[in-house]
Amino acid sequence: MLVSEVAKELAVSHVTVWRHINSKKLPARRVGPIWLVKRRDLDAFKALDRQVGRPRKPSPDAPR
């Protein structure tokens, strides 16, 4: 899969995909000028238990 396709599937920007590739969290392979991610590597990456963004603030009506 192309980086742009991976970004679309993960609903993130291509820059975020590149960050994951550069940090070795998402394996990718260069074929000529194109970088490709295997489907199984993307599926494994998606299966990781990771939190995205800042934690939510507790709602005012949440039990304490």
PDB file of N, CA, C and O in Angstrom:
ATOM      1  N   MET A   1       0.843  -1.168   0.000  1.00  0.00           N
ATOM      2  CA  MET A   1       0.000   0.000   0.000  1.00  0.00           C
ATOM      3  C   MET A   1       0.890   1.232   0.000  1.00  0.00           C
ATOM      4  O   MET A   1       1.947   1.252   0.629  1.00  0.00           O
ATOM      5  N   LEU A   2       0.451   2.246  -0.707  1.00  0.00           N
ATOM      6  CA  LEU A   2       1.166   3.507  -0.727  1.00  0.00           C
ATOM      7  C   LEU A   2       0.964   4.250   0.589  1.00  0.00           C
ATOM      8  O   LEU A   2      -0.003   3.997   1.308  1.00  0.00           O
ATOM      9  N   VAL A   3       1.873   5.160   0.901  1.00  0.00           N
ATOM     10  CA  VAL A   3       1.768   5.950   2.121  1.00  0.00           C
ATOM     11  C   VAL A   3       0.446   6.713   2.143  1.00  0.00           C
ATOM     12  O   VAL A   3      -0.187   6.818   3.193  1.00  0.00           O
ATOM     13  N   SER A   4       0.029   7.237   1.018  1.00  0.00           N
ATOM     14  CA  SER A   4      -1.240   7.976   0.961  1.00  0.00           C
ATOM     15  C   SER A   4      -2.434   7.061   1.256  1.00  0.00           C
ATOM     16  O   SER A   4      -3.399   7.491   1.887  1.00  0.00           O
ATOM     17  N   GLU A   5      -2.376   5.825   0.811  1.00  0.00           N
ATOM     18  CA  GLU A   5      -3.450   4.867   1.082  1.00  0.00           C
ATOM     19  C   GLU A   5      -3.483   4.489   2.565  1.00  0.00           C
ATOM     20  O   GLU A   5      -4.554   4.348   3.155  1.00  0.00           O
ATOM     21  N   VAL A   6      -2.315   4.331   3.149  1.00  0.00           N
ATOM     22  CA  VAL A   6      -2.219   4.017   4.569  1.00  0.00           C
ATOM     23  C   VAL A   6      -2.792   5.178   5.385  1.00  0.00           C
ATOM     24  O   VAL A   6      -3.538   4.967   6.342  1.00  0.00           O
ATOM     25  N   ALA A   7      -2.437   6.393   5.000  1.00  0.00           N
ATOM     26  CA  ALA A   7      -2.936   7.577   5.706  1.00  0.00           C
ATOM     27  C   ALA A   7      -4.456   7.647   5.637  1.00  0.00           C
ATOM     28  O   ALA A   7      -5.113   7.962   6.628  1.00  0.00           O
ATOM     29  N   LYS A   8      -5.003   7.357   4.485  1.00  0.00           N
ATOM     30  CA  LYS A   8      -6.459   7.400   4.331  1.00  0.00           C
ATOM     31  C   LYS A   8      -7.119   6.332   5.200  1.00  0.00           C
ATOM     32  O   LYS A   8      -8.137   6.599   5.838  1.00  0.00           O
ATOM     33  N   GLU A   9      -6.556   5.135   5.229  1.00  0.00           N
ATOM     34  CA  GLU A   9      -7.147   4.055   6.020  1.00  0.00           C
ATOM     35  C   GLU A   9      -7.068   4.331   7.521  1.00  0.00           C
ATOM     36  O   GLU A   9      -7.981   3.984   8.271  1.00  0.00           O
ATOM     37  N   LEU A  10      -5.974   4.955   7.953  1.00  0.00           N
ATOM     38  CA  LEU A  10      -5.818   5.270   9.374  1.00  0.00           C
ATOM     39  C   LEU A  10      -6.489   6.590   9.750  1.00  0.00           C
ATOM     40  O   LEU A  10      -6.577   6.927  10.931  1.00  0.00           O
ATOM     41  N   ALA A  11      -6.953   7.325   8.766  1.00  0.00           N
ATOM     42  CA  ALA A  11      -7.580   8.640   8.978  1.00  0.00           C
ATOM     43  C   ALA A  11      -6.609   9.612   9.635  1.00  0.00           C
ATOM     44  O   ALA A  11      -6.960  10.329  10.572  1.00  0.00           O
ATOM     45  N   VAL A  12      -5.375   9.620   9.124  1.00  0.00           N
ATOM     46  CA  VAL A  12      -4.349  10.547   9.594  1.00  0.00           C
ATOM     47  C   VAL A  12      -3.682  11.165   8.371  1.00  0.00           C
ATOM     48  O   VAL A  12      -3.959  10.764   7.241  1.00  0.00           O
ATOM     49  N   SER A  13      -2.819  12.123   8.591  1.00  0.00           N
ATOM     50  CA  SER A  13      -2.107  12.739   7.479  1.00  0.00           C
ATOM     51  C   SER A  13      -0.938  11.851   7.044  1.00  0.00           C
ATOM     52  O   SER A  13      -0.508  10.961   7.777  1.00  0.00           O
ATOM     53  N   HIS A  14      -0.442  12.111   5.847  1.00  0.00           N
ATOM     54  CA  HIS A  14       0.705  11.332   5.370  1.00  0.00           C
ATOM     55  C   HIS A  14       1.942  11.633   6.214  1.00  0.00           C
ATOM     56  O   HIS A  14       2.836  10.795   6.323  1.00  0.00           O
ATOM     57  N   VAL A  15       1.999  12.821   6.810  1.00  0.00           N
ATOM     58  CA  VAL A  15       3.121  13.170   7.684  1.00  0.00           C
ATOM     59  C   VAL A  15       3.137  12.261   8.906  1.00  0.00           C
ATOM     60  O   VAL A  15       4.202  11.821   9.341  1.00  0.00           O
ATOM     61  N   THR A  16       1.972  11.980   9.458  1.00  0.00           N
ATOM     62  CA  THR A  16       1.879  11.084  10.610  1.00  0.00           C
ATOM     63  C   THR A  16       2.333   9.677  10.236  1.00  0.00           C
ATOM     64  O   THR A  16       3.023   9.015  11.012  1.00  0.00           O
ATOM     65  N   VAL A  17       1.950   9.227   9.058  1.00  0.00           N
ATOM     66  CA  VAL A  17       2.403   7.905   8.596  1.00  0.00           C
ATOM     67  C   VAL A  17       3.923   7.896   8.488  1.00  0.00           C
ATOM     68  O   VAL A  17       4.572   6.937   8.904  1.00  0.00           O
ATOM     69  N   TRP A  18       4.492   8.966   7.929  1.00  0.00           N
ATOM     70  CA  TRP A  18       5.947   9.042   7.817  1.00  0.00           C
ATOM     71  C   TRP A  18       6.606   9.013   9.187  1.00  0.00           C
ATOM     72  O   TRP A  18       7.665   8.405   9.341  1.00  0.00           O
ATOM     73  N   ARG A  19       6.013   9.649  10.177  1.00  0.00           N
ATOM     74  CA  ARG A  19       6.578   9.615  11.532  1.00  0.00           C
ATOM     75  C   ARG A  19       6.612   8.196  12.069  1.00  0.00           C
ATOM     76  O   ARG A  19       7.588   7.790  12.701  1.00  0.00           O
ATOM     77  N   HIS A  20       5.550   7.440  11.822  1.00  0.00           N
ATOM     78  CA  HIS A  20       5.517   6.046  12.285  1.00  0.00           C
ATOM     79  C   HIS A  20       6.541   5.200  11.540  1.00  0.00           C
ATOM     80  O   HIS A  20       7.163   4.317  12.130  1.00  0.00           O
ATOM     81  N   ILE A  21       6.718   5.461  10.262  1.00  0.00           N
ATOM     82  CA  ILE A  21       7.723   4.727   9.481  1.00  0.00           C
ATOM     83  C   ILE A  21       9.121   5.075   9.979  1.00  0.00           C
ATOM     84  O   ILE A  21       9.944   4.184  10.190  1.00  0.00           O
ATOM     85  N   ASN A  22       9.395   6.362  10.168  1.00  0.00           N
ATOM     86  CA  ASN A  22      10.728   6.792  10.612  1.00  0.00           C
ATOM     87  C   ASN A  22      11.061   6.301  12.012  1.00  0.00           C
ATOM     88  O   ASN A  22      12.227   6.060  12.323  1.00  0.00           O
ATOM     89  N   SER A  23      10.048   6.151  12.861  1.00  0.00           N
ATOM     90  CA  SER A  23      10.296   5.676  14.218  1.00  0.00           C
ATOM     91  C   SER A  23      10.309   4.143  14.296  1.00  0.00           C
ATOM     92  O   SER A  23      10.438   3.568  15.376  1.00  0.00           O
ATOM     93  N   LYS A  24      10.174   3.500  13.147  1.00  0.00           N
ATOM     94  CA  LYS A  24      10.208   2.026  13.040  1.00  0.00           C
ATOM     95  C   LYS A  24       8.986   1.354  13.653  1.00  0.00           C
ATOM     96  O   LYS A  24       9.003   0.145  13.883  1.00  0.00           O
ATOM     97  N   LYS A  25       7.927   2.113  13.922  1.00  0.00           N
ATOM     98  CA  LYS A  25       6.703   1.518  14.449  1.00  0.00           C
ATOM     99  C   LYS A  25       5.888   0.875  13.336  1.00  0.00           C
ATOM    100  O   LYS A  25       5.131  -0.066  13.574  1.00  0.00           O
ATOM    101  N   LEU A  26       6.049   1.390  12.120  1.00  0.00           N
ATOM    102  CA  LEU A  26       5.334   0.869  10.960  1.00  0.00           C
ATOM    103  C   LEU A  26       6.363   0.503   9.891  1.00  0.00           C
ATOM    104  O   LEU A  26       6.963   1.391   9.285  1.00  0.00           O
ATOM    105  N   PRO A  27       6.575  -0.787   9.652  1.00  0.00           N
ATOM    106  CA  PRO A  27       7.559  -1.197   8.647  1.00  0.00           C
ATOM    107  C   PRO A  27       7.129  -0.780   7.239  1.00  0.00           C
ATOM    108  O   PRO A  27       5.953  -0.861   6.885  1.00  0.00           O
ATOM    109  N   ALA A  28       8.090  -0.338   6.455  1.00  0.00           N
ATOM    110  CA  ALA A  28       7.836   0.042   5.065  1.00  0.00           C
ATOM    111  C   ALA A  28       9.073  -0.294   4.245  1.00  0.00           C
ATOM    112  O   ALA A  28      10.173  -0.454   4.773  1.00  0.00           O
ATOM    113  N   ARG A  29       8.858  -0.395   2.949  1.00  0.00           N
ATOM    114  CA  ARG A  29       9.955  -0.758   2.048  1.00  0.00           C
ATOM    115  C   ARG A  29       9.955   0.194   0.862  1.00  0.00           C
ATOM    116  O   ARG A  29       8.902   0.530   0.321  1.00  0.00           O
ATOM    117  N   ARG A  30      11.135   0.618   0.469  1.00  0.00           N
ATOM    118  CA  ARG A  30      11.267   1.505  -0.677  1.00  0.00           C
ATOM    119  C   ARG A  30      11.451   0.687  -1.939  1.00  0.00           C
ATOM    120  O   ARG A  30      12.324  -0.178  -2.018  1.00  0.00           O
ATOM    121  N   VAL A  31      10.618   0.973  -2.923  1.00  0.00           N
ATOM    122  CA  VAL A  31      10.721   0.334  -4.233  1.00  0.00           C
ATOM    123  C   VAL A  31      10.856   1.458  -5.242  1.00  0.00           C
ATOM    124  O   VAL A  31       9.867   2.073  -5.640  1.00  0.00           O
ATOM    125  N   GLY A  32      12.100   1.722  -5.655  1.00  0.00           N
ATOM    126  CA  GLY A  32      12.345   2.877  -6.506  1.00  0.00           C
ATOM    127  C   GLY A  32      12.042   4.137  -5.713  1.00  0.00           C
ATOM    128  O   GLY A  32      12.517   4.289  -4.588  1.00  0.00           O
ATOM    129  N   PRO A  33      11.256   5.044  -6.287  1.00  0.00           N
ATOM    130  CA  PRO A  33      10.924   6.274  -5.562  1.00  0.00           C
ATOM    131  C   PRO A  33       9.696   6.133  -4.651  1.00  0.00           C
ATOM    132  O   PRO A  33       9.291   7.100  -4.007  1.00  0.00           O
ATOM    133  N   ILE A  34       9.113   4.947  -4.598  1.00  0.00           N
ATOM    134  CA  ILE A  34       7.853   4.730  -3.882  1.00  0.00           C
ATOM    135  C   ILE A  34       8.095   3.943  -2.604  1.00  0.00           C
ATOM    136  O   ILE A  34       8.879   2.993  -2.592  1.00  0.00           O
ATOM    137  N   TRP A  35       7.420   4.340  -1.526  1.00  0.00           N
ATOM    138  CA  TRP A  35       7.458   3.595  -0.274  1.00  0.00           C
ATOM    139  C   TRP A  35       6.177   2.803  -0.142  1.00  0.00           C
ATOM    140  O   TRP A  35       5.086   3.330  -0.362  1.00  0.00           O
ATOM    141  N   LEU A  36       6.308   1.526   0.221  1.00  0.00           N
ATOM    142  CA  LEU A  36       5.164   0.632   0.334  1.00  0.00           C
ATOM    143  C   LEU A  36       5.088   0.022   1.724  1.00  0.00           C
ATOM    144  O   LEU A  36       6.105  -0.260   2.359  1.00  0.00           O
ATOM    145  N   VAL A  37       3.857  -0.175   2.178  1.00  0.00           N
ATOM    146  CA  VAL A  37       3.599  -0.825   3.462  1.00  0.00           C
ATOM    147  C   VAL A  37       2.786  -2.079   3.165  1.00  0.00           C
ATOM    148  O   VAL A  37       1.777  -2.021   2.463  1.00  0.00           O
ATOM    149  N   LYS A  38       3.229  -3.205   3.699  1.00  0.00           N
ATOM    150  CA  LYS A  38       2.483  -4.453   3.503  1.00  0.00           C
ATOM    151  C   LYS A  38       1.194  -4.421   4.309  1.00  0.00           C
ATOM    152  O   LYS A  38       1.142  -3.843   5.395  1.00  0.00           O
ATOM    153  N   ARG A  39       0.164  -5.041   3.773  1.00  0.00           N
ATOM    154  CA  ARG A  39      -1.139  -5.091   4.438  1.00  0.00           C
ATOM    155  C   ARG A  39      -1.019  -5.710   5.821  1.00  0.00           C
ATOM    156  O   ARG A  39      -1.606  -5.208   6.779  1.00  0.00           O
ATOM    157  N   ARG A  40      -0.260  -6.800   5.932  1.00  0.00           N
ATOM    158  CA  ARG A  40      -0.147  -7.470   7.235  1.00  0.00           C
ATOM    159  C   ARG A  40       0.566  -6.578   8.253  1.00  0.00           C
ATOM    160  O   ARG A  40       0.247  -6.626   9.441  1.00  0.00           O
ATOM    161  N   ASP A  41       1.528  -5.762   7.801  1.00  0.00           N
ATOM    162  CA  ASP A  41       2.202  -4.834   8.707  1.00  0.00           C
ATOM    163  C   ASP A  41       1.249  -3.733   9.162  1.00  0.00           C
ATOM    164  O   ASP A  41       1.280  -3.317  10.321  1.00  0.00           O
ATOM    165  N   LEU A  42       0.403  -3.263   8.248  1.00  0.00           N
ATOM    166  CA  LEU A  42      -0.586  -2.254   8.620  1.00  0.00           C
ATOM    167  C   LEU A  42      -1.602  -2.835   9.593  1.00  0.00           C
ATOM    168  O   LEU A  42      -1.976  -2.177  10.564  1.00  0.00           O
ATOM    169  N   ASP A  43      -2.050  -4.055   9.345  1.00  0.00           N
ATOM    170  CA  ASP A  43      -3.010  -4.697  10.246  1.00  0.00           C
ATOM    171  C   ASP A  43      -2.410  -4.892  11.642  1.00  0.00           C
ATOM    172  O   ASP A  43      -3.093  -4.693  12.646  1.00  0.00           O
ATOM    173  N   ALA A  44      -1.141  -5.277  11.703  1.00  0.00           N
ATOM    174  CA  ALA A  44      -0.473  -5.446  12.989  1.00  0.00           C
ATOM    175  C   ALA A  44      -0.329  -4.101  13.699  1.00  0.00           C
ATOM    176  O   ALA A  44      -0.493  -4.016  14.917  1.00  0.00           O
ATOM    177  N   PHE A  45      -0.028  -3.067  12.946  1.00  0.00           N
ATOM    178  CA  PHE A  45       0.092  -1.728  13.519  1.00  0.00           C
ATOM    179  C   PHE A  45      -1.246  -1.256  14.079  1.00  0.00           C
ATOM    180  O   PHE A  45      -1.297  -0.663  15.156  1.00  0.00           O
ATOM    181  N   LYS A  46      -2.317  -1.516  13.356  1.00  0.00           N
ATOM    182  CA  LYS A  46      -3.649  -1.118  13.804  1.00  0.00           C
ATOM    183  C   LYS A  46      -4.082  -1.898  15.044  1.00  0.00           C
ATOM    184  O   LYS A  46      -4.874  -1.399  15.844  1.00  0.00           O
ATOM    185  N   ALA A  47      -3.573  -3.103  15.207  1.00  0.00           N
ATOM    186  CA  ALA A  47      -3.959  -3.940  16.332  1.00  0.00           C
ATOM    187  C   ALA A  47      -3.256  -3.530  17.627  1.00  0.00           C
ATOM    188  O   ALA A  47      -3.656  -3.954  18.712  1.00  0.00           O
ATOM    189  N   LEU A  48      -2.213  -2.710  17.516  1.00  0.00           N
ATOM    190  CA  LEU A  48      -1.512  -2.265  18.717  1.00  0.00           C
ATOM    191  C   LEU A  48      -2.454  -1.438  19.575  1.00  0.00           C
ATOM    192  O   LEU A  48      -3.265  -0.660  19.073  1.00  0.00           O
ATOM    193  N   ASP A  49      -2.326  -1.624  20.865  1.00  0.00           N
ATOM    194  CA  ASP A  49      -3.147  -0.854  21.791  1.00  0.00           C
ATOM    195  C   ASP A  49      -2.434   0.461  22.062  1.00  0.00           C
ATOM    196  O   ASP A  49      -1.554   0.530  22.921  1.00  0.00           O
ATOM    197  N   ARG A  50      -2.809   1.494  21.338  1.00  0.00           N
ATOM    198  CA  ARG A  50      -2.168   2.792  21.511  1.00  0.00           C
ATOM    199  C   ARG A  50      -3.229   3.870  21.627  1.00  0.00           C
ATOM    200  O   ARG A  50      -4.298   3.795  21.020  1.00  0.00           O
ATOM    201  N   GLN A  51      -2.904   4.858  22.412  1.00  0.00           N
ATOM    202  CA  GLN A  51      -3.826   5.968  22.584  1.00  0.00           C
ATOM    203  C   GLN A  51      -3.398   7.094  21.658  1.00  0.00           C
ATOM    204  O   GLN A  51      -2.207   7.339  21.469  1.00  0.00           O
ATOM    205  N   VAL A  52      -4.366   7.766  21.091  1.00  0.00           N
ATOM    206  CA  VAL A  52      -4.102   8.855  20.175  1.00  0.00           C
ATOM    207  C   VAL A  52      -4.578  10.143  20.814  1.00  0.00           C
ATOM    208  O   VAL A  52      -5.702  10.218  21.310  1.00  0.00           O
ATOM    209  N   GLY A  53      -3.742  11.139  20.806  1.00  0.00           N
ATOM    210  CA  GLY A  53      -4.139  12.447  21.305  1.00  0.00           C
ATOM    211  C   GLY A  53      -4.070  12.573  22.807  1.00  0.00           C
ATOM    212  O   GLY A  53      -3.532  11.718  23.510  1.00  0.00           O
ATOM    213  N   ARG A  54      -4.624  13.650  23.266  1.00  0.00           N
ATOM    214  CA  ARG A  54      -4.619  13.984  24.676  1.00  0.00           C
ATOM    215  C   ARG A  54      -5.771  13.275  25.375  1.00  0.00           C
ATOM    216  O   ARG A  54      -6.844  13.123  24.790  1.00  0.00           O
ATOM    217  N   PRO A  55      -5.569  12.837  26.623  1.00  0.00           N
ATOM    218  CA  PRO A  55      -6.672  12.189  27.351  1.00  0.00           C
ATOM    219  C   PRO A  55      -7.847  13.154  27.524  1.00  0.00           C
ATOM    220  O   PRO A  55      -7.651  14.360  27.672  1.00  0.00           O
ATOM    221  N   ARG A  56      -9.052  12.620  27.505  1.00  0.00           N
ATOM    222  CA  ARG A  56     -10.243  13.445  27.684  1.00  0.00           C
ATOM    223  C   ARG A  56     -10.380  13.898  29.125  1.00  0.00           C
ATOM    224  O   ARG A  56      -9.986  13.206  30.064  1.00  0.00           O
ATOM    225  N   LYS A  57     -10.951  15.079  29.265  1.00  0.00           N
ATOM    226  CA  LYS A  57     -11.261  15.574  30.609  1.00  0.00           C
ATOM    227  C   LYS A  57     -12.509  14.844  31.080  1.00  0.00           C
ATOM    228  O   LYS A  57     -13.395  14.551  30.278  1.00  0.00           O
ATOM    229  N   PRO A  58     -12.586  14.551  32.357  1.00  0.00           N
ATOM    230  CA  PRO A  58     -13.800  13.885  32.853  1.00  0.00           C
ATOM    231  C   PRO A  58     -15.007  14.817  32.696  1.00  0.00           C
ATOM    232  O   PRO A  58     -14.889  16.029  32.873  1.00  0.00           O
ATOM    233  N   SER A  59     -16.141  14.254  32.369  1.00  0.00           N
ATOM    234  CA  SER A  59     -17.350  15.058  32.202  1.00  0.00           C
ATOM    235  C   SER A  59     -17.861  15.469  33.587  1.00  0.00           C
ATOM    236  O   SER A  59     -17.643  14.751  34.563  1.00  0.00           O
ATOM    237  N   PRO A  60     -18.534  16.611  33.678  1.00  0.00           N
ATOM    238  CA  PRO A  60     -18.994  17.096  34.976  1.00  0.00           C
ATOM    239  C   PRO A  60     -19.973  16.148  35.661  1.00  0.00           C
ATOM    240  O   PRO A  60     -20.037  16.117  36.890  1.00  0.00           O
ATOM    241  N   ASP A  61     -20.741  15.372  34.887  1.00  0.00           N
ATOM    242  CA  ASP A  61     -21.707  14.479  35.496  1.00  0.00           C
ATOM    243  C   ASP A  61     -21.183  13.064  35.692  1.00  0.00           C
ATOM    244  O   ASP A  61     -21.956  12.161  36.009  1.00  0.00           O
ATOM    245  N   ALA A  62     -19.893  12.858  35.509  1.00  0.00           N
ATOM    246  CA  ALA A  62     -19.293  11.531  35.697  1.00  0.00           C
ATOM    247  C   ALA A  62     -19.170  11.248  37.194  1.00  0.00           C
ATOM    248  O   ALA A  62     -18.852  12.153  37.965  1.00  0.00           O
ATOM    249  N   PRO A  63     -19.417  10.009  37.614  1.00  0.00           N
ATOM    250  CA  PRO A  63     -19.279   9.661  39.041  1.00  0.00           C
ATOM    251  C   PRO A  63     -17.820   9.766  39.480  1.00  0.00           C
ATOM    252  O   PRO A  63     -16.907   9.460  38.713  1.00  0.00           O
ATOM    253  N   ARG A  64     -17.619  10.190  40.693  1.00  0.00           N
ATOM    254  CA  ARG A  64     -16.249  10.350  41.210  1.00  0.00           C
ATOM    255  C   ARG A  64     -15.886   9.276  42.171  1.00  0.00           C
ATOM    256  O   ARG A  64     -14.771   9.266  42.695  1.00  0.00           O
TER     257      ARG A  64
END
